[in-house]
């Protein structure tokens, strides 16, 4: 029998959450309310006695000084009630934490079928409120239909003894895991499979995939273990590994560049090699502080004689565009795992942000999925919760507004960590794997989260279908895992570590297996959130807060003991080998048997045509400006522009003092309201050395020439560092590209060739300024 606990503030106390909702309803939609009160609902789906539930109510969930609570619906005055809760399968962080707290208090263990679900009831007062207005508040301010469900009750509909009822968003798939063998009788067949299954295979890759699986040697080896044509697990694995996200095919591609102004042509073989890798490796030779670049999850630089710092960055654009809070929190906790998985693991010391969105006051005809105002509110909150709630400061960030981001926002996130230069006498930046090492998955469980991204939104949903296309990061689980892995590192228990990000186990295990040249995985051992996942779903799920660790067999017992002490779930799911194969089984039956070197040899280089047209050829000329007639009016008008006026209201929503390392704050000046040029941290409190961090973002220059956009962006970031005392000889860079597709299509992307030329010019500028300023590129990311 399920139980329910309702909690609200005492009537004489100010309800800040309710007041905030009332303010947004008034300012955003002109909807007037007399009062809004918030009720937090805890639904317990577990076999507990009434006394156990009541004890949890009083000792965990209720603060008797400021709150009232009840096991029956609270009688809060309202003309309308709005209930908002998560859809099945969406991570309920507060609910998961509640389970742990109740287990600790009551001395019980929840079964896999038992859980706690959190939701909220908003009690609105207003005699003139209409159902349409209340539904607008529910759908536009409180809930996102992708991850949440909601209900509206009028005063006449509300039954005080029943309340919202018992709404339990439990996932029920009613599906038996099935391995599917896929036909590859022709290139066209594989192309149709790619479209049907959202594999996004490049047409140029399809013949190579077929050639491999039709090779007589390969078929002979596969027949020996009971396989013939490729399975869905194998094609999903290859799809993930060959994706632009994982393999950076665009930056590794071959560009045929033409300058229309001079009619000169040239071929650039890999922008990554020519513009990023080559100059960085050349600069590294003269800069002994550059420790590790361009191969691990993050770059590594020397902080002082005893410590290294780690740094990397990425974007989380499409998910944030669909679900602002969930996309942003997943982006920030995801980038935080990269320093955790660099070398033998680093302690997180800060994060930063950069948001590009449409204008907050937009009132035009475009109808984006989320209005820029709501979208920005969501990403600010998501990045804040993902970092600050796990003890990581956010001392720097930027926000840009432009109509060009109405269709798709950009959410940049950066993470820094610090680690000892040596761990048990060995360099901390170095790691490897030996045959026989155990494959251990640590952290969260696996569900349908993030499988094929938002393409799952086209599926048909029932009330118990998991909203698997969206992920919600869990900073609490990740914080526990972070602390546990640092303890395991310091005891010398970790041989190799990497994060489960894009592609999940498919990427983390597939890539790490190259160090030992083989791996054998037993998929049935992977802990699941719920039953019914197919084997390929387990393999590529992007469920968050997971790391893959290689541990020597003799350290297994101690590793598991530490894991239990930190309340982190760790499971041995296989063993690294030297077979040269990725060998996956499920309950003893083969699911995949693929040569690891397939993905490093044989696939054709992507080809791009790039055509540059100079600004004059595109009708762009220097503006002719005359002296203004009213300087005061002009100045006031400029200061009111969204990209010039104060954005201190954003910075003030973040905690930059957690960890106590902030030296130069995000807001400076006599009144503490001027954005600082850069942040300065003292990450090792016993050291006099500081770490300066800056970033710059100047996308508007690209409308003229992406070459100058890049040089100006880099120059501004450098000047910001110099302004706070940074050492020009010790500046390392992180290049983070967000670019529209450069694949030419006469209908869908008629200017693809020009976009490709802009990318070439931006990379050239990156190379030339890196060499001129002697800035090695420690890490980077491309989002194409």
N, C-alpha and C positions, 0 to 999 in steps of 0.2 A: 504494500500500500504506500503510495507516494505521500510525502509530507511537504508542507509549504511554510516558510517563515517570511513575514513581511516586516520591513523596518523603515521607519521614517523619523525625521527630526521632530523634536517636541514643537508644538504649535507656536510657542512664543519665540522660537529661534528663526533667524533668517535662513531661507532655503536658497543658497547661491545658485545651485543647478537649476531650480525652477525659475528664479529671477532671470538667469541668463537665457533660458528658453523664451520667456516672455519678452525680453528685450529683442531677441533675434526675430521673433514673430512680428513684433511691431516695426522694427527697422527694415527688415527684408521684405515683408509682405503687407505691411499696414494693418495687421490683425491685432486687435486690442483684446487683452485679457485682464481680468481684475486680479487674479492671483494664480500661481502655479506651484503645486507642491509635488515632491518626488517620493515615491515609495519604491524601495529596493526589494526585489522578490527573490528568495532562495527556494528553489524546488529540489527536493531530495528524493531521488529514485533509488532507494536502498532499503534493505530489511533492517530497520532500526525500531526500537521501542519508543513509545511516546516520551518516556523519561530521557532517553538518549537525545532525541530531537530537541526537547526542551533545554537540556543541559547545553547543547550546541548553540541554541538560540541565545542563552544568557551569558555563556562564557566565551563565545567566539564572535558572534555576529552583532551583538548589541552593546553599545556604549551607554550605560544607564544614566550618565550625566547629561547627555544631549539627545538620546534617541528613545523612541518607543518601539516595541515590537510585539508581534502576536503570531500565533499559529493559525489564526483565522484572518480573513480579510480585514484590514484596518479601516476604520470609518473616518475617511478624510473627505471633507466637504468638496463637492465637485459637480459642475454641470456636464462635464465630459471627462471620460477616462480614456487614455491612450496606453496600450500595453505594447512594449517593444522587447523582442528577444531574438536570439540567434537562430539561424536555420540549422538543420541537422548537419553535423560534420564540420561546422565552423568552430575554430578553437575558442573555447570559453576559458580565458585565463583565470578569471576570478573563480569560476566553478572548479577548475582543477586545483587551485590553491585551497579552496574550501574543503575538498576531499582530503588533502594532506593534513589540514588543521584538525578535521574531525577524527581522522585516524589516530593522530597523536593524542588528542584529548580523550577519546573513548577507548583507545587500545584495541581497535578493530581494524580489519582490512576490508576495503571495498572490493567486491569481485569485479571482473572485467565488464559485467553487464550492469553494474551499479555506477551511479554518477550523481553529480550535483550540477544544476543548471541555474544561471543567474539571468535575471531580466529586470525591467523597470516598468512601473506604472506611473504615469503622469496625470495628476488630478488638476484639471483646468476649471477655473471659475470665470464666468462671463455670460451675462444674460443674453447678449446679442450674438454670441458665437453660433455659427452654422456648421452643419456636418462637413460641407465642402471646406470650410476654413480649418476645421480640426484635422481633416484628412490631409490638407496641405501641410500643416505643421508636422503631422506624422511622417509623411512621405518625403518632404523636402528638408526637414530639419533634424528629425530623430532617427529615421531608418533608411538604410540602403537596401533595396530589394534583393540585391545580389547575395548579401550575407545575413540579412535580418528579415524577420516577419513581424507584422504588427496588426493590432486590432483596435477598433474604436467602439466605445460604449457610451451611449447617451445616458443621462440620469434616469430616463424611463426604462432603458434596457438593463441598467446595472442592478444585479441581484447581490445585495450586501452579504448574504450568507454564503454565496458561491464565489463571488469575485471574478477573477480571470479563469478560474478552474485550474486543472492540473495539466499544463502544457509541457510535454516532455519531448524535446527535439532529438530523440534517439535515432541513430542511423540503423536502418534495417534494409540490407541489400537483397536478401533472399536469393543468393546467387552462389553457385558452386564454382570455385576457381577453375578456369579452363585454359589450357594451352592450345593455341591455334597455329597450324602450319599454313603458310601463305604461298600461293603459287607465284612463280617468276618465269612463266613460259615465254614472255616477251617483255621488251622495254615498256610497251604500252600498258601491259598488265601491271607492272610495278609502279608505273606513273599513276594509274588509277588507284592502286592501293595507297599510294602516298597521299593522294587527295582525300580519299575516304577516311583514312586514319589520322589525318593531320600530321603526317610525318615531315612535310616540308622538305622533301629530298630535292636537291638541285638536279635538274635534268641531266647535267653533265656527269653526275655521280652514278646514275642509274645503271649504265652499261658496266661500270666497274663492279658494282654490287652483284649484278647477275653473273659476271664473269667469275667472280670468286666462288659463289655457291655452286656454279656448274663445273668448276675445275675438277678433273677426275681425282686428283690427290685429295682434295678437300672432301669430296663426296665419299671416297673410300674411308677416310678417317672418321667421318660423321656416321657412316653406316655401322662402324664398329661399336658405337655407343647408342645406336637406335635412332639416329636423325637422318633426314634426307634434305628436303627443301627447307628454307629458313623458317624459323618460328617467329611469332609476333614479338617475343622477348628480344630476339636477335636484331630484327629490323628496327625496333624501337631504340635499342642500344646504339646501332649504327647511326640512326637519325639524330640522336642526341649528340653523339661524338662528332658528327660531321656538321652540326649546326653552326651558324655564324657566331652564336653566343659562346660556344665552347671552343671552336677551332679557329675563329677569327679569319674566316676564308676571304672576306673582303680585303682586309689589310694584308693578307698573304697573297692576294690575287695579282694578276698581270694586267697592267693598265696601258692602253694604247692612247697616248695623250697627243692631242692636236691643239695648237694655238692658232685660232682663226685669224688673229691680227697679223701674224708673221708667216702663217702656213707651215711652221716648223712642227715636226712630229718626233716623238720619242716613245720608247717602251720602258715602263718602270716595272721591274720584276720585284714585287713585294714592297709595299710601303712600309711594312713593319721592319723588314731587314734594312732597307736603305735609309729610312728616316728616323727610326727609333732604336733598333738594336745596334747597328754599326756605330753611330755617334756615341751612344751610351757606353758601349764596351771600350771605345777609344778613350773616352773621358775617365772611365774607371781606372785605367792604368796609372793615371797621374793623381788620383784622389784616393789615398788609402782608407779614408773614412767610408767609402762605398763598399759595403760588405757583400750584398747579394742582390742581384737585379734580374728581372724578366723571366724567372722560371717558377718561383714559388707563389703562394697566394698573395703575398705582399712584398714590397721591397724592404731591404734592411740597410740601415746606416749606423755608423758608430756614434753613440751619444757621448760616452766618456770611456775611460779605460776599462770600466767594469760592466758597461751596459750597451746594448744595441737598441735602436728604435725601429719600429716597423710602421709602414704606411701604405695605404691603398685607397682606392675610391671606385665607385660605380654609380649607376643610375637604376631607378626602379620606376619607369615611366608608365608603361601600359597598365600594370596592375594598379598604380595610384590613380590613374585616370578613371578606372572603373570603380574602385573602392578606395577612397583617398586615405582613410585611416589605416586600413588593413595593408594596402600597398606600401605605404610609407613606413609603417612599423616593421613590416617584413623586410623592406629594403635596408633599414638601419641595422636590425639585428643580423641580417645576412652579411652585411659588410663588416660588422664586428667579428664575425666568425673567421674572416680571412686572416687578420693578425693572430687570432687564436690558433690557426692552422699553419702559421708560418714558422719555418725552422722546427724547433721542438715545442713552440707555443709561447706567446707573449701575453703579458697582462695589459688589458685595455686601459688607455689613459685619456682619450678624448674622441669626440666625433664632431663633424661639421655638416652643414647643409647648404644647398643652393636650390631655390625653387624658381621655376619659370612658369607663369600662369597667365591667363587672360585677366583683363581688368576686373577688379572686384565689383565695380558698379555697372558692369555691362548690362544693357537693357535692349539689345538688338534682337534680330529675328533668329539668330542661330540658337539651336537647342542642344547644347552638349549634354552628355549623360549627367554630369554634375556641373552646376553653375560655378564659375571661378571662385566666387566668394565661399561657397561651401567646400569646394575642393581644397582651397588654401587652408581653411580652418582644419580640415581633416588631416592634411599632410603635416601641418605644424604639430598637431596633437600626436600623430603617429610617431614622428621622429622623436618627440619629447619623451613619450612613454617608452619607446624602444631603448633609449639611452639612459635618461635620468633615473628611471625606475629600476635599472640594474646597476646604478652607482657609477655611471660614466658621464663626465661633464660635457656640455655643449657650449664652448666659448666663442664660436665664430660661425657666421653664415651670411647668406645673401638672398634677396628676393628681387625678381625682375618681373615686370608686367608688360605684356604685348598681346595684341589681338591674334598674332600668329600662333599662340599657344592655346587658343580656344579648342582646337581639335584634339590636341594632345599636350599635356603638361610635361615638364621635365622635373625630376626629383633627383638631384645630385646628393650623394652622401659619401663622406670620407671618414676613415677610422685610423687611429694611431695606437700603437702599443709599445711596450718596452719589455725587454727580457735581459737576463744576465748574459754577458758575453760568452760565458762557459757554463755548462751544466755537467757536473761530475767530471770535470777536467776535459770535456769535449766542446768544440765550438757549437754554440746553440743554434746557429743558422743552418747547420748541416744535418741531414737525415737520410736514411735509406731503409731498405727492407730486405730481409733474407728469407729464402725458402723455408717454410715451416713456421714462420711468424703467424700469429692469429689475427684474423680480421674481426675487429670489434666495433660495433656500432654503439655510440653513446648518445644519450639525450632523449629526445622525444620519440614517439611511436609513429608508425607510417599509416597514412590514410590516402584519400584521393586528392590531397592538397596540391594544387598547382599543376596537375597533370594536363599537359598541352595548353596551359594557360587559359585565357578567356574563351578559347574555342568551345569549351564545354558548356558555355552559356546557351548554346543552341539546342541542348538536349532537353528532353521532357522531364519535369521534376514532379515528385509527389511529396507529401508532407514528411516522409522519412528518407528522401534522397539526399545524400550529402552534397553540399555546395562546394564541390571539389575544385572548382576553377579558381577559388580565392583562398589565399593563405592569411592567417593572422599570426604574427610573430608573438612569442611568449618570452618577454625579458626575464621573468622570474626563473623559468626553467633554464634559460641560457646562463643566467648568473650562477646558478648552482653548478652547471656543467663547467663554466669558466673557472670557478674556484677549485673544483675537483681536478680538472686537467692540469692546472698549475701545480697542485700538490703531487700529482702523479709524475709530472715532468721533473720536479725537484728530487723525487726519489729515484729517478733514472728508470722509470717503468715504460716510457714511451720511446719506441724506435722510430715511428713515423706517424704524422698526424695531418689530416686535411679535413676540410669542411664538406658537408653535404649541401651544396647550393643548387644551381641550375642542373637538372638531370638527376639529382638525388644520388642513390647508390651507383647508378649507371656511370656517372661521371667520377665520383670520388674513388670507387673501387677500380673502375676501368683504367683511370689514369695512374693511380698508385701502384697497380699491378705491374706496370712497366718497369718498376724499380727491381722487382724480383723476377720478372719475365713469366708471370703466370699467377692464376688464382683459381680456387675452387670455392663456390658459394652455395650454401644450402638455404634457399629462399624461405623455406617453411620456418626457419628459426628467427626471421626478422619479426620483431614485435609489432603488432598491428593495433590500430585504434578500434577496429571492428572487423568482423569476418566478411568474406565475400569478395575480396580483391583478387583480380586475376594476377598471374605471375608477372606479366609485363608492367602492371600498375605498381606492384611492390617495388620493382626494379627502378622505375623512373620517377616515382613520386617525389615531390619536392617538399614534403612535410618538413617543417622547420625545426631548429634547435637540435641538429644532429651533427656529429662528427664521426669520421672513420679513423680508427687508430690501429696501428700495427704494434702488437705486443709479443715479446718472446714468450714461449710456453711456460718457462720457469717463473715468469712474473705474473702469470694469470691470476693466481690466488690473491696476491697482494693488491693487484689492480682492482679486482672485484670487491675486495674489502673496503678500499678507499671509496669506490663508487657508492657502495651502500652507506658509508658514513656520511656522504654528501647528499644522500637521497637522489642519486642519479641512476637511471636505468642503463645498464651496459650489458650487451649480449654478444657472445661469440657467434658469428654467422658464417664463418668459413676459415680458410687457411691460404696463405700465399704460397705459391709453388714456383718451379722453374720450367713448367711444361710448355711455355710459349702460348698457352691458351687461356681464354676466358671461359671457364667451365661452370655453368650454373645448373643446379638441379632443384627439384621441388618434390619432396617426399620420395626421394630415390629415383625419380624419373628425370631425364635430361631436358633442359629448357633451352640451353645455349651452349655452343661449342665453337668459338671463333678465335682465329689467330690474332694475337694482340698487335702484330705488325701490319695487319690489314689497314689500320687507320693512319699509319705513318708512312705508307708507301702505296703507290699505285693509283691514288685518286688524282684526277686532273686538276690543274690550277684553274681557279675561276678567272674568267676573262671579262674585262670591262673596257668599253669605249668611252673616252673622256674628251670633250670638246670645250675649250675655253673661249669665251667671248668677253672682250674687255668692257668696262663700264660704258664707254661712249657708244659701242656697238649695241648696247642694250638700252640706249637712250638716257643714260645717267650722266649728268654734268655737274660741275661745282655750282652751288647756288649763288645767286647774286643778292647780297644783303645790303640794305640801306640802314642808316642809323635810326633807331626807334624814336618815336615822338614822345613817349612816356616811359622813362627808365623804371620808375617805381612800379607801374602797372606790369611791365615786362618781368621784372624781378619777382614780383608776387605770383605771377602766372607760372613762372618756371619753378618756384619753390613749391607750388601746389601739384606739380606733376608727380604721379605715383612713383616714378623711378628716381625722384630727387627728394621728395618730402620724407620726413622721419618714418622709419620703420622700427623704431625702438620698441613698439608694442609687440613685435615678433620676438626680438631678442629677450625681452623681459619674461617670456613664457618658458624660457629654458634655464636650467640650473647649471651655472658654470663653476660653482664653488664646491660641488661634491668632489671628494678626494682632497680638497684643500690645496690644490697645486696652481691655482690661477694667479698670475703675476700682473699681466696687462689684461684688463677685463674687456668684454664685448662692447660696453658703453663707457666712454671716458669723458673728460672735460669737467669744468667747474661744477656743472649740474648733473654730471653723469648721464647725459642723454645724447652724446655724439658717438656714432659708430667708430670703433678703433680701426686702425689700418690693418692690424694683425693681432693674433693672440700670442701670448707668451706664457708657457707653462714651466713649472719646476717639478717634473715628474718623479725625480728622485730627491726627496726632501733633504737628504743628507748631503746632497751635492750642490755646489754653487753654479752648476751649468744649467742653462735654460734651453728650452726648445721653442722656437718661433714658428708660427703657422699662419699662412695667408692663402687666399685664393682669389681669382678674378674670373669674371664672366662678362664678355662683351659681344653677344651674338649679333647686335645690330650692324656691326661692321661687315658682316658676311654679305649683306645686300649689295655691297660694292665689290669687295674682294676678300675671300676667306683667308688669303695670305696675310693681309694686314690685320684682319680680325685676330689671327693667331699671334702675330708679333706684338700687337698692342695688349692682348690678354696676358701674355707672358711678361711683358715689360711692367705692366701694372702690378702683377703679383710680386715681382722682384722689388719694385719700389716700396711696396707695402712692407716687405720684410726689412728692407734697409731702414725704414722709418722707425722701426721698433728696436733697432740695434742688431739685426741679423748679420751674420758673417757671409759676405758675397762668395767666399771660397768654399762654403759648406752648404750651399743651396742644392737640394734635390727636388726634382719635379715629379708630378703625377699628371699625366695627360688623360683626360676623360672626354672622349668624343661622343656626342649625340648627333646623329646624321640621318636625314631621310634616305630612303632607298635610292641607290644609284643605278639600279637595273633599268635600262631603257625599255619603255613600252609605249607605242604610239598613242594608245588610248589612256592607259592608267598612269603612265609616268613619262609624258612627252619630253620633259626637261631632264631626264635621268642622266644624259651624257654631260650636261652642264654641272649637275650636282656632283658627278664623278670628278670633273675637272676641279671643282671647288675643293673636294677632298684632297686631291693631289697637291693643290697649292697650299692648303692648310698644313699638310704633312711636310712639305718642303720648308715652310716657315718654321715649323717645330724643329726640324733638323738644324736649320741655319742659326736660329737664335739659341738653341741649346749649345751649339758649338761656340757661338760668339760670347755667350755669357758663362760658358763652361758649366752647364747644368745637366748632370746625368739624369735620365728619366728612370727613377727607381721602380715605378709601377705605372699602371694605366689600365684603361678599359675602353672598349668601343661598343656603342649601342646603335646598331644600324637598323 
